[in-house]
Amino acid sequence: SAWLDAAFFYAVAFEDREKAMFYWNKYKPSALVPKAKALACEAVLALLHQQTDKALALVDQANAEWPHMLEKGIANALSDQLNTLKKNRLTIHESFPS
């Protein structure tokens, strides 16, 4: 979903909670959108809201869903980024360098 992509982008690239939440709130779950992608977005949003434990739990949930994604390249890239986040328990800026 373009809304998920935009929410993730604004959360990671700009750490802009307001814009990230604006796009997240436009997202509507769909069978066509991989669950792992939604969980990954929700994890970075939780981190933006300083909900570290929730973010780490969402990373674990996303990791369980990666094998079900058809877009293996995107799954691998997001998995690597989220696992770095989990391993280091860092801020978004430190986990996702530009």
N, C-alpha and C positions, 0 to 999 in steps of 0.2 A: 504494500500500500504506500502511496506517495505520502500519506499523512504520517505513517510510521517513520519513513525515511527522513522526513523533515523534522520530526520530533527528535529522532536520534541525532541528526546533524546539529541542530541547535543546542542540544544537551552536550554533545561531545566537542564540537568545534568552537562554540562560543560560551558554553556554560550559561546559556541564557534560559533561565527557568521559565520565565513568562512565555517566550515564544515556543519553547519546547512543549510546555503544557497546552498552549493554544492548539498546536498541531496534534498532540496526543488526544485531546478532547474531541477532535474531529474524526479520529480513527474509529471505525466500527469493525468489530471482529467479523471475519469472513472465512469460509472454508478454503478460499483461494490464497489466504495469507498464512505463511508458515507460523505455527505457534512459537517456534524458537525465536523468530524475528520479533514478535510482540513481546516475548519475555525479555529479550535482550534490551529492547527499548525501555521497558518498564524498569529494568535493573539500573540503567543509567539515570533514569528519572528519579528513582529512589535515592540514588547517590547524590543527585543535585539537591534533594531535600534532606540530606544528611541522615538518611535511614540506612546506615551501613549494613546492619544485620539483614534487613529486608532485601537490600541489593545483592548481598552474597547468596541468600536463599534463591533469589530469582536467577542468578547465574547458574546455580546447580540445576534448577528446573530447565533452563535453556539448554544446558549441556546434555540433558537427557533427551532433548528433542532434535538436536542437530542431525542425527542419523536419518531422520525422516524428511529432511529438506531435499528438494530436487536440485537446488542451486548449491552444489557442493563447494564451489569456490567462495561464495558468500558465507556459507556455513563455516568453512575453515577460518576465514578472516575474522568473522565476528567471534567465533569460539576462542581464537588466539587472543583477541583483545580483551574479552571478558575474563578469560582465565588469568591474564596478567593483572587485571583489576582485582580478582579474587586473591591471587597469590600475594600481592603487595598491599592490599587494602589501602590503596592510594586514592588521591583525588582524581577526578576525571582528567584534568590537565596533565597530571603526571603519568596516568595510565595510557592516555591516548595522545601522544605528542603530535603536533601538527607538522 
